[in-house]
Amino acid sequence: MSNDYKLGTSINGNDYLLLNIDRNKGNETDNGFFNKNYFFGGADNQTSITHRRHHKKTTQTEREMMSHFESLDFNEIDNILHRKYTFEKKKYQKILKTLGKWVICTLIGVVVGLVCYCLKESTDQLQSLKFTQVKKFYSKSIFIPFLVYFGFNLCYGLVSSLLVCIFGPMSSSSGLPEVKGYLNGIRIAKAFNLKTVLGKLVSLIFSFSSGLVLGPEGPMFHIGAGIGSSMSQFKSKTLKFHLKSFWIFQNDSDKRDFISCGAAAGIAAAFGAPIGGVLFCLEEGSSFWSRQLTWRTFFSCLIATMTANLFLQGFKQQIHDYGVLTFGVSKSYLYTYTELIPFMIMGVIGGLLGAIFVHVNLRVNHWRKKLFANKSKLHKLLEVGIIVLLSSIICFFPPLLAECRPINGISGLTPGTCDPGDDTSLALNQFNCQEGYYNPMATLTLTTLENSLQIVFSRSTNIFSPLSLLAFSIFYYILTIITSGLYVASGIFIPMMLIGSSWGRLIGIFLTHYFTSIDPSIYALIGAASMMAGSLRMTISLVVIIVELTETTQYLLPVILSVMVGKWCGDIFNESVYEHLIELKHIPYLNSQPPNHLRKKTVAEAMSTDVKTLPEIVKVKTVLAILENCPHNGFPVVMLPHLHSNPNLNNLNEQLLRNSNNNINNNINNNNNNNNNNNNNNNNNNNNNNNNNNNNNNNNNNNNNNNNNNNNNNNNNNNNNNNNNNNNNNNNNILCGLILRSQLSILLRRKLFNSPEDLKNIDFISDKGYNLPIDHSEFSQELASKIPSIYEISESISKEELDMYIDLRPYMNFAVVSIKNYSSLSEAYQIFRQVGLRHMVVINVFNNVVGMLTRKDLC
């Protein structure tokens, strides 16, 4: 058959197309009905402004960077070992496993809550020490308190950055891209080990106290994920601790779920928002979700919030709310529906400012990455010192230009309190003012971020001048841009909230000149929501967190409206800051929707053709040679020719290996005889059809006879063609399973070999039971442990063992996901992403292995 499409005639007389595939290359021809332009032309109209990064095609350099990451094995391996364990599993074992998950979720919540308490108390003590010492020198020369203020900030900042240098780069920044990458199916080295978690926690304590414009939400998300990883696996490489009795949870799938629980608990404890923590993880963190995971995640968030509140309440006489950040807003004022218009306009402003922030911050981080690419860590410490100096100058000197205001000029307030309708505690800063006066700019800058938010959300209309709020918004907007990505543990949630609330309150003050019933604190709330929506692009979780933080359910509608408008406006220009950070780190993250350029391609155009296959029964030296010379982590298992007669592996009660080659040959002979009989029947039917056609239509006698003669000739040669096709199919690797590199390493290390004599009488599956050299629990424990390198394993194998065989059938994955080489690449992307695959085997129409798709091929 030539490499063209041929028009044939179906049984009912309709025309059909035959597609010819190059079996060696696995590529279809690019003409006719299967032309990719026919299928995928017009995919451009499916472009969505909410996925603009899908337009970008990765470069070769980016692909090389992505290839350094490995994928996770989220799918359960469906092999004989696992089936044996499943059939023999008792009911009480299932109950114990379910109970164990709830116990682990409880432990995760308790530990995260304790960590949150330690963070809160530590930062309060460090910041109290700093501002207490600074206030002692207010009466002196203005430069002495600045030097004290800068000295504390510099000390805290350098300690924070030095801890990152000691504990590793994973302790820096927010850590949210790494958590999202792992939950998407990417193995990121040292992202969740104990050393990273401790380094990030202590670095966050000092960075949050250093005067830098940053927040705790991203690091707490990462810290909670690390706690979830450690508590669920009961092992630590840092402490060299490993409890193998918990092997049932030591797999990538369960670890992923517990990391989701820990990450959500971190957000819940930080904000005192258990529902918001669940929704944040669902919307921004996890790529795989289930109803059971919702229950366990919410339970962990509840325990974390309760634990943090319990300890804070035990050591504090009075508390307003739970979590690291506590503040409120007016509860007595109700908005009017005419105010929805300015709320929508504020959403547009927030979306534009958020998009600008994302763009500029991405540029700054690109420049920072290139600048420090070949520099020592000392240069990163120097950068932290420079940013701390700049932040200290901006926070300290602008208040000198601000006008002092009398405290009694604030209507309905006394020093250190708030009005009866507002539970927020005000901390007015006197700074350089005389007794009875306060400095509005110093009240915003020379205090903690929590106090700044409390004051901005205050209901009084005359606390700040418009110029102070404008200057504060601009200064902190610039500082947040250059601080995000610094070599310290940091987040941007609270800075964005503070910036948005500042310009939101500014708009509220402006409107009070025309509408006396306006409450500026409500506009501060809407500004905060729209600013975060414009930069973070969250929706449901953001609304719930804001409502839980401020306890303002009556403002749910305007908050939702501003968040949606802000997100839509931001999506017009770019994606969220977290998405761009993932791109900056070259993490091969798979979004929920495929990139648009994949819609115009087929699988054959993207697949890797350098695939190493293994037969079902393979020599030891062959496995060693492949593992030593090939870096791949997955190997398709193909059928042996003499096992091709009955490759049914679905029924466990059937023998997978026939007892002798004679029986196999007899089966093949019987099949050939059946083929001969079928061919004779076909010839007879064709002759009958000839007679019928001759009787029905005399004008087409010659054509029909020619066609029937051709058919007869083809039928006469059917046996030869079938034999040739069988040989071609066997030579072209008929897929029957997949085995991982780690599994092969265990088989080699445990020396699960067979001699040629043993292979003749192997019966590892029978009606009486299983006769396997290793069970599922042992094999799983081996996979969870550190596997030696292939070179160490090869040294322990003798020359005689090199000529022995390994039967891969009990260990290979039967439920291997495969796709045809002429399928749409976007469909392959969807399957790969939704199922959570690590490898996708590409086959042709004859089920021959022709390629492999991995994560980097789809990015």
C-alpha positions, -999 to 999 in steps of 0.1 A, spaced: 0 0 0 15 34 -10 18 64 13 -14 79 -1 -51 77 10 -70 52 -10 -107 53 -18 -125 20 -12 -160 8 -10 -176 -2 22 -200 -31 27 -231 -8 23 -216 8 -8 -205 41 8 -171 55 1 -146 56 30 -110 67 34 -80 45 43 -53 62 63 -18 49 58 7 54 86 44 52 84 50 26 110 86 34 116 82 71 122 46 71 134 36 101 113 5 104 92 6 119 58 -5 155 56 -31 153 28 -67 146 25 -93 143 52 -67 138 80 -49 170 72 -42 187 105 -54 220 90 -88 205 84 -92 195 120 -74 224 137 -80 253 114 -100 280 131 -87 272 166 -76 308 169 -112 318 177 -110 298 209 -85 322 224 -94 334 258 -81 366 274 -79 348 307 -52 325 294 -30 349 274 2 330 283 -11 302 261 -1 323 231 36 321 240 56 292 227 85 279 248 119 283 234 146 256 232 164 272 262 132 271 282 126 235 273 161 226 285 154 244 318 120 225 321 137 192 314 155 194 348 122 188 366 107 154 370 70 145 371 52 127 399 34 94 397 -1 104 408 -17 74 392 -20 41 411 1 14 394 -23 -13 382 -2 -45 384 -4 -80 398 11 -69 431 -15 -42 436 -44 -65 426 -33 -92 450 -31 -66 478 -66 -53 469 -82 -87 468 -67 -98 501 -74 -64 518 -97 -68 548 -125 -44 557 -108 -33 589 -77 -23 569 -98 1 548 -113 16 580 -78 20 595 -65 38 564 -95 62 564 -91 68 601 -54 74 596 -60 101 571 -82 120 596 -56 116 623 -29 130 600 -52 159 591 -56 166 628 -19 166 634 -13 189 604 -38 214 618 -24 214 653 12 218 641 3 246 616 -16 264 643 14 262 667 36 275 640 12 304 633 13 313 670 51 312 671 52 335 641 27 360 656 44 361 690 79 364 675 71 392 651 52 411 678 82 409 701 107 419 675 86 448 662 78 460 697 115 460 706 123 481 675 96 507 678 101 510 715 138 518 711 131 542 682 105 562 703 130 567 730 150 590 707 122 611 692 132 640 714 168 639 702 182 648 668 161 634 640 190 613 626 195 593 658 161 577 658 165 571 620 199 553 626 182 532 654 153 524 631 175 516 601 199 496 624 171 473 636 157 469 600 191 462 586 198 436 613 165 418 608 167 419 570 203 406 568 195 378 593 165 369 572 185 368 540 214 350 557 191 322 569 180 318 533 217 314 523 221 288 550 189 268 545 188 271 507 171 291 481 138 273 485 134 293 518 132 326 499 102 344 484 67 331 488 71 295 478 37 295 462 49 287 427 67 256 441 36 244 459 15 250 429 40 231 407 40 201 430 3 200 433 2 201 395 24 170 393 60 183 393 87 170 416 106 200 429 138 190 449 140 201 485 108 221 483 92 205 514 120 191 535 124 201 571 154 223 564 134 244 540 104 247 563 125 258 593 145 282 571 114 298 557 97 302 590 126 319 608 134 340 577 98 351 576 99 361 612 128 385 606 118 397 572 82 405 584 98 426 612 124 443 591 103 471 577 102 456 542 69 458 524 59 421 524 33 398 539 32 363 554 5 346 533 28 331 506 54 317 531 26 304 554 11 286 524 45 270 517 52 263 554 18 246 558 25 225 527 59 214 541 42 204 574 16 184 555 43 167 535 64 157 566 35 147 588 19 125 561 51 106 551 66 101 586 101 105 572 127 132 570 160 131 551 173 159 573 167 139 605 173 106 587 140 94 601 117 70 583 88 50 597 81 22 571 50 11 590 32 41 574 41 29 539 4 30 528 6 68 528 41 71 513 30 76 477 27 107 455 -11 107 454 -17 107 492 12 131 497 -3 155 473 -36 155 492 -19 161 526 1 189 511 -31 205 500 -45 202 535 -13 217 550 -12 246 525 -48 255 531 -43 253 569 -14 277 566 -37 303 549 -65 297 574 -42 301 604 -26 332 589 -58 351 583 -81 333 608 -102 323 578 -109 285 576 -133 287 547 -110 311 529 -81 287 534 -100 259 517 -111 281 488 -76 296 484 -61 261 480 -89 250 457 -87 281 434 -51 290 435 -32 259 447 -44 224 438 -48 211 403 -66 179 415 -96 180 438 -122 157 452 -151 158 476 -132 138 502 -103 162 500 -127 191 506 -138 175 539 -103 168 551 -89 202 540 -117 220 558 -111 199 589 -74 208 589 -82 245 584 -106 243 613 -81 227 636 -53 251 626 -75 282 633 -87 268 666 -52 259 677 -38 294 669 -67 311 686 -64 289 717 -28 297 722 -33 334 714 -62 336 738 -42 318 765 -13 343 764 -33 375 756 -59 391 779 -79 404 749 -79 395 713 -100 409 685 -98 381 659 -78 350 651 -47 346 630 -16 365 623 -35 395 609 -64 409 628 -84 440 618 -119 451 612 -141 477 595 -172 497 601 -203 475 607 -229 502 611 -228 519 578 -248 505 548 -240 514 512 -266 526 487 -271 510 453 -260 542 436 -225 536 451 -222 504 430 -211 526 401 -180 540 419 -173 505 432 -171 492 396 -149 521 386 -126 512 415 -125 477 402 -113 490 369 -86 510 387 -75 480 407 -73 458 376 -51 484 358 -28 490 387 -26 452 393 -17 445 357 10 472 358 24 458 390 26 423 375 43 436 343 69 458 361 76 432 388 82 405 362 107 428 345 124 436 377 127 399 386 140 391 351 167 417 356 174 405 391 178 369 378 203 379 351 222 402 374 228 376 401 231 346 377 269 342 383 272 362 415 279 349 450 253 350 477 271 380 492 257 401 464 222 390 473 228 400 509 240 434 496 208 438 476 187 431 507 207 457 526 201 483 499 163 476 497 161 478 535 179 512 534 156 525 507 125 512 526 137 528 559 143 562 542 109 562 525 91 552 558 110 576 580 117 609 562 84 616 544 65 619 577 88 649 585 71 668 557 36 659 569 14 683 589 7 674 625 -30 670 634 -47 673 668 -59 640 683 -91 656 696 -99 667 660 -108 631 652 -146 630 657 -158 606 684 -123 592 692 -100 593 721 -63 584 720 -58 547 715 -95 539 709 -120 540 682 -156 550 678 -184 528 693 -193 515 659 -158 503 651 -139 477 671 -106 486 655 -79 498 678 -61 529 666 -23 534 672 -17 570 664 20 579 661 31 612 676 66 611 659 79 647 657 47 663 669 40 679 702 18 664 729 -18 660 719 -10 658 682 -1 630 658 16 626 625 -7 610 599 21 599 576 41 583 605 10 566 617 9 547 583 47 541 578 63 538 612 42 509 624 34 473 615 14 465 584 -14 452 607 -17 485 625 -17 504 592 -46 483 579 -65 489 611 -61 526 609 -69 528 571 -101 508 578 -111 532 606 -146 548 601 -135 583 609 -132 606 579 -106 630 591 -77 609 603 -56 613 571 -51 641 546 -55 632 510 -19 640 503 -7 615 530 -28 587 515 -16 595 480 20 596 489 17 564 510 0 545 481 27 556 456 57 548 479 44 514 490 34 505 454 70 511 443 85 493 473 63 463 468 74 460 432 111 459 441 107 439 473 88 410 457 114 385 447 140 396 472 162 369 487 140 366 519 108 349 527 80 372 516 45 375 502 25 402 485 -11 396 497 -11 421 526 10 448 508 -15 447 479 -43 450 504 -27 479 521 -20 498 489 -56 492 476 -72 503 509 -51 535 509 -61 548 475 -96 534 481 -99 555 512 -85 585 492 -114 581 468 -139 578 497 -125 611 512 -129 628 478 -165 617 475 -173 629 510 -169 665 497 -200 659 475 -219 632 494 -219 636 532 -233 601 538 -202 584 523 -181 562 547 -144 562 535 -137 529 553 -160 511 529 -141 525 499 -109 513 516 -124 478 517 -134 479 481 -100 493 470 -82 465 488 -104 439 472 -100 453 437 -62 458 440 -57 422 451 -80 409 424 -60 429 398 -27 415 408 -35 380 422 -65 373 400 -84 354 427 -122 356 429 -142 334 453 -114 327 478 -104 364 478 -140 375 486 -143 350 514 -110 358 530 -118 396 530 -152 390 545 -138 367 572 -110 391 579 -132 422 583 -164 405 594 -185 425 569 -210 402 553 -233 431 545 -207 443 520 -205 410 502 -221 423 470 -198 454 464 -168 432 473 -178 406 447 -185 433 421 -152 450 425 -133 417 426 -148 405 393 -143 438 375 -107 440 388 -99 405 376 -115 410 342 -96 442 336 -63 426 347 -68 396 325 -70 418 294 -33 426 298 -15 396 315 -20 368 340 -16 368 377 17 374 394 18 338 406 15 325 370 44 347 359 65 336 388 60 300 377 70 310 342 101 328 356 112 297 374 107 276 343 84 252 361 66 231 335 32 239 348 1 226 329 -29 249 331 -64 237 330 -67 247 293 -42 238 266 -21 265 249 -37 277 217 -8 266 195 -13 230 205 -47 230 188 -31 231 154 -7 202 160 -9 164 162 7 142 187 32 130 161 46 165 158 54 168 195 62 133 207 97 121 215 107 93 191 137 81 211 117 55 231 134 26 247 111 -4 250 115 -36 270 100 -70 262 78 -88 288 107 -111 297 141 -95 294 177 -103 302 193 -87 332 222 -73 312 197 -56 288 180 -38 316 213 -27 331 225 -14 297 193 6 292 193 21 327 230 30 325 228 47 290 193 61 290 180 88 314 143 81 308 121 73 338 94 52 320 98 23 295 69 8 275 67 -29 278 60 -47 245 47 -82 238 69 -111 229 61 -129 196 54 -162 212 31 -146 238 10 -127 212 -16 -154 207 -35 -146 239 -24 -113 255 -55 -110 278 -43 -96 311 -76 -84 324 -86 -116 342 -64 -124 372 -75 -160 372 -60 -166 338 -24 -177 334 -3 -150 319 24 -174 308 16 -205 289 34 -236 302 52 -245 270 60 -231 236 43 -261 220 9 -250 232 16 -215 219 26 -229 185 -6 -250 184 -27 -219 191 -9 -201 163 -15 -231 139 -52 -232 149 -55 -195 142 -39 -200 108 -63 -228 100 -92 -206 110 -79 -179 88 -78 -203 59 -113 -213 65 -124 -177 67 -106 -169 35 -123 -198 17 -157 -185 29 -148 -151 17 -139 -164 -17 -172 -183 -19 -191 -152 -9 -173 -132 -36 -181 -157 -62 -218 -155 -52 -216 -118 -54 -202 -121 -89 -231 -141 -100 -256 -118 -84 -239 -88 -100 -239 -104 -134 -276 -111 -132 -284 -76 -119 -263 -54 -142 -249 -65 -175 -232 -33 -182 -208 -37 -152 -198 -74 -158 -162 -67 -167 -156 -44 -139 -172 -67 -113 -153 -97 -126 -120 -77 -124 -127 -66 -89 -137 -101 -78 -106 -116 -94 -85 -91 -75 -103 -100 -43 -98 -137 -50 -61 -131 -56 -59 -112 -24 -78 -139 -5 -55 -165 -18 -25 -146 -5 -42 -138 28 -22 -162 49 11 -148 37 0 -113 42 -13 -121 77 20 -138 86 39 -108 73 17 -84 92 21 -104 124 59 -102 120 57 -65 113 35 -59 143 58 -79 166 88 -61 152 70 -28 157 66 -32 195 30 -40 204 22 -22 237 11 -42 267 23 -21 297 46 4 312 73 1 339 92 28 357 129 32 362 125 30 400 106 -3 397 134 -18 375 160 -6 400 142 -25 428 139 -56 407 177 -55 401 185 -47 437 163 -75 450 177 -98 423 142 -110 413 157 -130 384 147 -162 366 167 -187 349 157 -200 314 145 -233 330 123 -214 355 106 -195 327 92 -227 313 71 -235 344 63 -201 358 28 -199 372 27 -167 393 -11 -165 390 -33 -195 398 -67 -202 413 -51 -213 445 -32 -181 452 -2 -161 442 33 -172 441 53 -140 438 88 -133 453 77 -100 467 44 -85 479 28 -51 474 38 -37 508 75 -46 505 76 -32 470 59 0 481 83 5 509 112 0 486 98 26 463 94 51 492 130 45 503 161 60 487 170 38 458 207 34 451 222 45 418 222 20 389 260 19 391 259 8 427 233 -19 418 253 -32 389 284 -38 411 264 -63 431 253 -84 401 275 -113 391 284 -123 356 263 -154 358 233 -133 368 237 -110 338 224 -138 316 194 -145 337 159 -130 329 134 -107 346 97 -113 341 82 -78 340 46 -88 338 38 -90 376 52 -55 381 44 -35 350 14 -11 349 -14 -27 328 -35 5 328 -10 24 307 -26 55 290 -18 56 253 -29 78 224 -28 75 187 -1 95 169 -26 113 146 -47 125 176 -49 162 184 -22 174 207 -47 195 226 -67 164 234 -35 147 246 -29 177 268 -63 175 283 -60 138 291 -24 143 304 -35 171 327 -68 157 340 -55 122 347 -23 134 362 1 114 340 38 112 340 41 94 307 18 90 278 27 63 253 21 71 216 10 43 194 -1 39 158 -32 22 144 -16 -12 149 -9 -6 186 28 -3 179 48 20 202 61 49 181 68 76 207 63 91 241 47 123 254 60 138 287 52 171 304 79 191 287 65 181 253 32 198 262 45 231 276 
